[in-house]
Amino acid sequence: MELRMDAPVLIVGGGPVGLATALDLGRRGTKSIVIERDEGTGVELLAKAGTLNERTMEICRFWEIAKDVATCGFPDDVNLDTIYCTSLDGLFIGSDPRPSTMDRVPPEGALEMLRKCPQFQFDPILAKAAKGTGNVDLLYGHQLERLEQDDAGVTAIVTEVAKGTQKALRGRYLVGCDGAGSGVRRSLGIDFPGKMLSYSVSAMLRADLADTKFGIRNRYMFIDQAGTWANLTSVDGKQLWRFTLVGNEEKLDPAVHDIAQDVYRAFGAEIHFEILRVLPWRRSQCTAEHYRAGNVFLAGDAAHTTSPTGGHGLNTGIGDALALGWMLHAVLNHQGGAGLLSAYELERRPVAIRNSSLSTVNFNSWIAATDFSDVESPGAKGDEARARIGREMSAALKPEWTSVGVALGYRYEGSPLIVPDGTPEPPDTSEVYSQTARPGHRAPHAWLPDGRSTIDLFGCDYVLLRFDPKVDGEPIFAAARRQGVPLRLVDIADPAIAKLYERALVLVRPDAHVCWRDDIAPDGEAANRLMATVTGFVEG
């Protein structure tokens, strides 16, 4: 006898990745239960992620929350400059100018532009949208005690924290989005290899810096003879700031280490500030050995940790959420085979390793980009040193401040769900993104005559783009019908877009990645094989 299911998918962790996974599933019509230990979403000023890159904003567009993120409250007229200095009233070393939102446009090839949205505002946006689907139950104040799985599903034993009572929840699948210390991952016995970069402490501050020497900027990097020792980042573009010590080899105990003294050192002048919250944390680069064990999956920080230098951690996690959303929904609704779920790790784990490695390079540049020995020297010698350090820091950290290639350029090379066309893999650069419709890559953005982007065509079902009406795509549609896979045909007559996509027929997955292209459609059994491959019914 089949056991009851409380929801097809159980999600442990109600942070941004857990909420995003629930939202993506919910908008597709698949129910989920989010198990979260805290009492609510956005109840604390978290000194955590605050930058959503161009790809994450495209995903937010799929979820119809991009406008909410864009209007979350970060002022459009605040620039995103970085200032290198010894203190807020100290010596100027250099700067990396970045325009404000009102003065920016999306970079070449991007539909959306990077946005600032602190996590304590992003999480409630996700939670509201997830609830709005009518398919998500947010179970706050509940803690996972243990999980048990069998061939038919997963049982989660959870405790209602306030009452101390336990209950069992049953799902077909479970997703662990419970952070770097993931209890789900540990319970599965999955190794988490990598390296510890440093211990650090962050403090959420409230301070008015409008009248200080450098005024309100997005970020200040505080430098002494040893390199960058702390940074200050704007959270809301107004008076909320995240102050972070770059790191120590030993763990810092906030009860012993007085971070207020570090803030005084960085501020220099008698600037009033209020410490709202202090959070010790470990800067690391780790990736789970496996992203799946049976019916249980890992996503976000439970699967990978990343130095925040570059802002790639949360954005990588949002990519995990999109991947799991469409894959789990397809399998649960018999629109995809078991190969989809096997491909999750094969596709997403290399992206995490790529992004976290780049973040570690950025972190190392903070502390070892150049010779800092004369940064505080007086006179001409010090002036020359500071000018040099400013130039070299700016050059070394350009991949951190300008990383559209990281956001949009990842590709699923070698995935069993992708049918290669024999074209060579293009360079994977962090600062520059060049659009390509090569299988495995994000489908290129171009404006359609009706004002939509080609990206707006994707996000739900498979889409077959046709750039030559004389080419017959019916064999592919017949194969999709036989397998019960939703597939839409979109004819595009624009020669410029056809040139961008390079083939007469281009098949795009629900996550907006190209999975096949050619100038003619395969016929008969070859068409069946194509659709079975890209939908995971067989492995390619």
C-alpha positions in Angstrom: 0.0 0.0 0.0 1.4 3.4 -1.0 2.1 5.8 1.9 0.3 9.1 2.0 2.1 12.2 0.7 1.9 15.5 2.5 3.4 17.1 -0.5 5.4 15.9 -3.5 8.4 17.9 -2.4 9.7 18.7 1.1 12.2 21.5 1.4 14.4 21.9 4.5 15.5 25.5 5.0 13.4 28.7 4.4 16.2 30.9 3.2 16.4 32.3 -0.3 17.3 29.1 -2.0 14.6 27.1 -0.2 12.0 29.7 -0.9 13.1 30.0 -4.5 12.8 26.3 -5.0 9.3 26.3 -3.5 8.4 29.3 -5.7 9.6 27.7 -8.9 7.8 24.4 -8.1 4.7 26.3 -7.1 4.4 28.3 -10.2 4.6 25.1 -12.2 1.7 23.6 -10.1 3.8 21.3 -7.9 3.1 21.5 -4.1 5.8 21.7 -1.5 6.3 22.2 2.2 9.1 24.4 3.5 10.4 23.4 6.9 12.1 26.4 8.6 13.4 26.6 12.1 13.0 30.4 12.4 9.7 32.0 13.2 9.3 33.9 10.0 11.0 35.3 6.9 12.9 38.7 7.0 12.5 39.1 10.7 16.2 39.8 11.2 18.6 42.2 9.6 20.9 39.5 8.2 24.4 40.6 7.3 24.4 38.4 4.2 23.9 38.5 0.5 22.6 41.6 -1.2 23.5 41.5 -4.9 21.4 39.7 -7.5 23.2 39.3 -10.8 21.9 39.6 -14.3 20.9 35.9 -14.6 19.2 35.8 -11.2 17.2 38.9 -12.3 16.2 37.0 -15.4 15.0 34.1 -13.2 13.1 36.6 -11.1 11.5 37.8 -14.3 10.3 34.2 -14.9 8.9 34.3 -11.4 7.2 37.7 -11.9 9.1 39.3 -9.0 11.7 41.3 -10.9 9.9 44.5 -10.5 9.5 43.9 -6.7 13.2 43.4 -6.5 14.0 46.5 -8.5 11.8 48.6 -6.3 12.8 47.0 -3.0 14.1 50.4 -1.7 17.7 50.6 -2.7 17.9 54.2 -4.2 18.3 54.4 -8.0 20.6 57.4 -7.6 23.2 55.8 -5.4 26.3 54.9 -7.3 28.0 51.5 -6.9 31.6 52.9 -6.5 34.3 51.2 -4.5 36.7 53.4 -2.5 40.1 52.2 -1.4 41.3 54.1 1.7 43.0 53.8 5.0 39.9 54.9 6.9 36.8 57.0 6.2 38.7 60.1 7.3 42.1 58.8 6.2 44.1 58.6 3.1 42.6 58.1 -0.3 44.2 55.2 -2.3 42.0 54.8 -5.3 38.5 54.0 -6.6 36.5 51.9 -9.0 33.6 54.1 -10.2 30.4 52.3 -11.0 27.2 54.2 -12.1 24.0 54.2 -10.2 20.9 52.2 -11.3 19.5 55.3 -13.1 22.7 55.7 -15.1 23.1 52.1 -16.0 21.8 49.8 -18.8 22.1 46.0 -18.9 25.4 44.9 -20.3 25.7 43.5 -23.8 23.6 40.3 -24.2 21.8 40.7 -20.9 18.1 41.3 -20.5 18.1 42.5 -16.9 20.8 44.3 -15.0 22.3 43.6 -11.7 20.3 44.8 -8.7 21.0 45.5 -5.1 18.4 43.8 -2.8 19.4 42.8 0.7 18.5 39.3 1.8 16.1 40.6 4.6 14.1 42.1 1.8 14.6 39.5 -0.9 13.4 36.6 1.3 10.0 38.2 2.0 9.5 38.9 -1.7 10.2 35.2 -2.4 8.0 34.0 0.4 5.0 36.2 -0.6 5.3 35.0 -4.2 5.7 31.4 -3.2 2.6 31.6 -1.0 0.8 33.4 -3.8 1.1 30.3 -6.0 -1.3 28.5 -3.7 1.0 25.5 -3.8 3.5 26.2 -1.0 3.1 25.6 2.8 5.6 27.6 4.8 6.1 25.7 8.0 7.9 28.2 10.3 9.2 27.3 13.8 9.9 23.7 12.8 13.2 21.9 13.0 14.2 18.8 11.1 15.2 16.0 13.5 15.9 13.2 11.0 14.9 11.9 7.7 14.2 8.4 6.5 13.9 7.4 2.8 12.9 4.4 0.8 12.3 3.8 -2.9 8.9 5.5 -2.7 9.8 8.7 -1.0 11.2 10.5 2.1 9.8 10.9 5.6 11.0 14.0 7.6 10.6 13.9 11.4 10.2 17.5 12.5 9.8 19.2 15.8 7.6 22.3 16.4 10.2 24.3 18.4 7.7 26.3 20.5 5.8 23.2 21.7 8.4 20.5 21.5 6.0 18.2 19.6 7.0 16.0 16.7 5.3 15.0 13.6 6.2 13.1 10.4 5.9 14.6 7.0 6.0 12.5 3.8 7.1 13.6 0.4 8.3 12.0 -2.8 11.5 14.1 -2.8 13.3 16.2 -0.2 15.6 19.2 -1.0 18.2 20.3 1.6 18.6 24.0 1.5 19.7 24.3 5.1 23.0 26.1 4.7 26.7 25.3 5.0 26.3 23.3 8.2 23.5 21.3 6.5 22.0 18.7 8.7 20.5 17.1 5.6 23.9 16.7 4.0 25.4 15.3 7.2 22.6 12.8 7.7 23.3 11.5 4.2 27.0 11.0 5.0 28.0 13.2 2.0 31.5 14.6 2.2 32.0 18.3 1.9 35.6 18.7 0.7 37.3 22.0 0.0 39.3 24.6 1.9 38.8 27.0 4.7 40.0 30.4 3.6 39.6 32.3 6.9 37.4 33.0 9.9 35.5 36.3 9.8 33.0 38.4 11.6 30.4 40.7 10.1 28.4 43.4 11.8 25.2 45.1 10.6 25.5 48.8 11.4 23.4 51.8 11.2 25.4 55.0 10.5 24.9 58.2 8.5 28.0 58.6 6.2 26.6 61.3 3.9 28.8 64.0 5.4 32.0 62.0 5.6 35.1 62.6 3.5 34.0 60.2 0.7 30.3 60.5 1.1 27.9 57.5 0.6 29.5 55.0 -1.8 28.6 51.3 -2.3 31.7 49.9 -0.8 34.9 51.0 1.1 38.0 48.8 1.3 40.2 49.5 4.3 43.9 48.9 3.6 47.0 48.9 5.8 50.5 47.6 5.3 49.3 44.0 5.3 46.6 44.6 2.7 42.8 44.8 2.9 41.8 44.2 6.5 38.1 45.1 6.4 35.4 46.3 4.1 32.2 48.3 4.5 29.3 47.7 2.1 26.0 49.6 1.7 23.0 47.4 2.4 20.1 49.8 1.7 21.9 52.7 0.0 21.1 54.9 3.0 22.1 54.1 6.6 22.4 50.3 6.8 25.9 48.9 6.3 27.6 45.6 6.5 31.1 45.8 8.1 33.3 42.7 7.6 36.7 41.8 8.9 38.5 40.2 6.0 39.6 37.2 8.1 41.8 35.5 10.6 43.3 32.1 10.9 41.6 31.5 14.2 37.9 31.7 14.9 36.8 35.0 16.4 34.4 35.0 19.4 32.1 38.0 19.4 31.8 37.7 23.1 35.6 38.3 23.4 36.5 40.2 20.3 35.1 43.8 20.3 34.3 44.5 16.7 33.3 48.1 17.8 37.0 48.8 18.0 37.5 47.7 14.5 34.7 49.9 13.3 36.2 52.9 15.2 39.5 52.2 13.4 37.8 52.1 10.0 35.6 55.1 10.6 38.5 57.1 12.0 36.5 60.3 12.9 33.9 60.5 15.7 31.1 59.1 13.5 28.2 57.8 15.5 27.2 54.2 14.6 24.9 51.6 16.1 25.7 47.9 15.9 22.5 46.0 15.2 23.9 42.5 14.9 27.2 40.6 14.9 27.6 37.4 13.0 30.8 35.2 13.1 31.2 33.0 10.0 33.7 31.0 8.1 34.9 31.9 4.7 35.4 28.7 2.7 35.3 27.1 -0.7 33.7 23.7 -0.4 31.6 21.6 -2.7 29.5 18.5 -1.7 30.9 15.3 -3.1 27.4 14.5 -4.4 24.3 16.6 -4.8 21.9 13.7 -4.5 21.4 10.6 -2.4 18.3 8.6 -3.5 15.3 10.9 -3.2 17.2 13.7 -1.4 18.9 16.6 -3.1 21.2 19.4 -2.0 21.0 23.0 -3.1 22.6 26.4 -2.2 25.1 26.6 0.6 24.2 23.0 1.6 25.8 22.0 -1.7 28.5 24.6 -2.0 30.1 27.4 -0.1 31.7 30.4 -1.7 33.7 33.4 -0.5 31.3 36.4 -0.8 34.0 38.2 -2.9 32.0 38.6 -6.1 28.5 37.9 -4.8 28.3 34.5 -6.5 27.1 32.3 -3.6 23.4 33.3 -3.5 23.2 33.6 -7.3 24.6 30.1 -7.8 22.0 28.9 -5.3 19.2 30.5 -7.2 20.4 28.7 -10.3 20.2 25.4 -8.3 16.6 26.3 -7.4 15.6 26.9 -11.0 17.2 23.6 -12.0 15.5 21.5 -9.3 12.2 23.3 -9.9 11.8 22.3 -13.5 13.4 18.9 -13.2 11.4 17.7 -10.2 8.1 19.0 -11.7 8.8 17.3 -15.0 9.5 13.9 -13.3 6.6 14.2 -11.0 4.3 14.9 -13.9 5.8 12.2 -16.1 7.1 14.8 -18.5 10.7 13.8 -17.9 12.6 10.7 -17.0 14.9 9.7 -14.2 17.8 11.0 -16.3 16.7 14.5 -15.5 17.4 14.0 -11.8 20.7 12.3 -12.4 21.8 15.3 -14.5 21.1 17.8 -11.7 24.5 17.1 -10.1 26.3 16.7 -13.4 25.1 20.2 -14.5 25.1 22.2 -11.3 28.2 20.9 -9.5 30.7 22.1 -12.1 29.1 25.6 -12.1 29.5 25.8 -8.3 33.2 24.8 -8.5 33.7 27.4 -11.3 32.0 30.2 -9.4 33.5 29.5 -6.0 37.0 29.2 -7.5 36.6 32.6 -9.1 35.4 34.0 -5.8 38.5 32.6 -4.0 40.8 34.3 -6.6 38.9 37.6 -5.8 39.5 37.1 -2.1 43.2 36.5 -2.5 43.4 39.7 -4.6 42.0 41.6 -1.6 45.0 40.7 0.6 47.8 40.0 -1.9 47.2 42.0 -5.0 50.3 44.2 -4.6 53.0 45.5 -2.3 51.1 47.5 0.4 54.2 48.3 2.6 54.2 52.1 1.9 50.4 52.7 1.9 50.6 54.9 4.9 53.9 56.5 4.3 54.0 60.4 4.2 55.1 62.6 1.4 55.8 61.9 -2.2 56.8 58.3 -1.5 53.5 57.6 0.1 51.6 59.4 -2.6 53.3 57.3 -5.3 52.7 54.1 -3.4 49.0 54.9 -2.9 48.4 55.8 -6.5 50.1 52.5 -7.6 48.2 50.4 -5.0 44.9 52.0 -6.2 45.7 51.2 -9.8 46.8 47.6 -9.0 43.9 46.9 -6.7 41.4 48.2 -9.3 42.9 46.0 -12.0 43.1 42.9 -9.7 39.5 43.3 -8.5 37.9 44.1 -11.9 36.7 40.5 -12.2 34.9 41.0 -8.9 33.1 44.2 -9.8 32.5 43.3 -13.4 31.4 39.6 -13.7 28.6 39.4 -16.3 30.5 36.4 -17.8 30.1 34.6 -14.5 26.4 35.4 -14.4 25.4 34.5 -17.9 28.3 32.5 -19.4 28.1 29.2 -17.5 27.3 26.3 -19.7 26.3 22.6 -19.2 29.2 21.1 -21.1 29.0 17.3 -21.2 25.5 17.1 -19.7 23.6 13.9 -20.8 20.6 16.2 -21.5 22.4 18.3 -24.1 22.9 17.2 -27.7 26.2 18.7 -28.9 26.4 20.1 -32.4 30.2 19.7 -32.8 31.0 23.4 -32.4 34.0 24.2 -30.1 33.4 25.5 -26.6 34.0 29.2 -26.5 36.2 30.9 -23.8 34.7 31.2 -20.3 35.7 34.6 -19.1 34.4 36.3 -15.9 34.3 39.9 -17.2 32.9 39.5 -20.7 29.9 37.6 -22.0 29.4 36.8 -25.6 26.0 35.3 -26.5 25.8 32.0 -28.3 23.1 29.5 -29.0 25.5 26.6 -28.8 23.8 23.6 -27.0 24.4 23.8 -23.3 24.5 27.6 -23.1 21.8 30.1 -22.1 19.7 31.0 -25.1 20.6 34.5 -26.4 18.6 37.5 -25.6 17.1 39.6 -28.5 14.1 42.0 -28.6 11.1 40.7 -30.5 8.7 43.0 -32.5 6.1 42.8 -29.8 8.4 44.3 -27.2 9.2 41.0 -25.4 12.6 39.4 -25.2 13.4 36.0 -26.5 14.1 35.2 -22.9 10.4 35.8 -22.1 9.6 32.9 -24.4 11.2 30.5 -21.9 10.9 29.5 -18.2 7.9 27.1 -18.4 7.9 24.4 -21.2 10.3 23.3 -23.9 10.2 25.7 -26.8 11.2 25.0 -30.4 12.4 28.2 -32.1 12.0 28.1 -35.9 13.8 30.7 -38.0 12.8 29.3 -41.4 9.1 28.5 -42.0 10.0 26.0 -44.7 11.7 23.7 -42.3 9.3 21.1 -40.9 9.5 20.7 -37.1 6.6 18.2 -37.0 8.8 15.1 -36.3 10.0 16.7 -33.1 6.4 17.6 -32.0 5.3 14.1 -32.8 8.0 12.7 -30.6 7.1 15.1 -27.8 3.5 14.1 -28.0 4.4 10.4 -27.8 6.4 11.1 -24.6 3.8 13.5 -23.0 6.3 16.4 -23.1 4.8 20.0 -23.5 6.4 21.7 -26.4 5.6 25.0 -28.0 6.6 26.3 -31.5 7.7 29.9 -31.9 8.4 31.2 -35.4 10.8 34.1 -35.6 11.2 35.9 -38.9 13.9 38.5 -37.8 17.1 37.8 -39.8 19.2 39.4 -37.0 17.9 37.0 -34.4 18.2 34.1 -36.8 21.9 35.0 -37.2 22.3 35.1 -33.5 20.9 31.6 -33.1 22.7 30.3 -36.2 20.4 27.3 -37.0 16.9 27.0 -38.5 15.7 25.0 -35.5 16.7 25.6 -31.9 15.3 23.6 -29.0 15.3 25.4 -25.6 14.7 23.8 -22.2 12.4 25.3 -19.5 15.5 26.9 -17.8 16.3 28.8 -21.0 19.3 26.7 -21.9 19.6 25.4 -25.5 19.6 21.6 -25.6 19.7 21.0 -29.4 19.9 22.9 -32.7 20.2 22.0 -36.4 19.0 23.1 -39.8 16.7 20.1 -40.2 14.6 18.1 -37.8 15.5 14.4 -37.3 12.8 12.0 -38.3 11.2 8.9 -36.9 13.2 7.1 -34.3 15.9 9.8 -34.4 13.3 12.4 -33.3 12.2 10.0 -30.5 15.8 9.6 -29.4 16.3 13.4 -29.4 13.3 14.1 -27.2 14.0 11.2 -24.9 17.6 12.5 -24.5 16.8 16.1 -23.7 14.0 15.1 -21.3 15.9 12.4 -19.4 13.9 9.4 -20.6 17.2 8.0 -21.8 20.7 9.3 -21.2 22.5 10.7 -24.3 
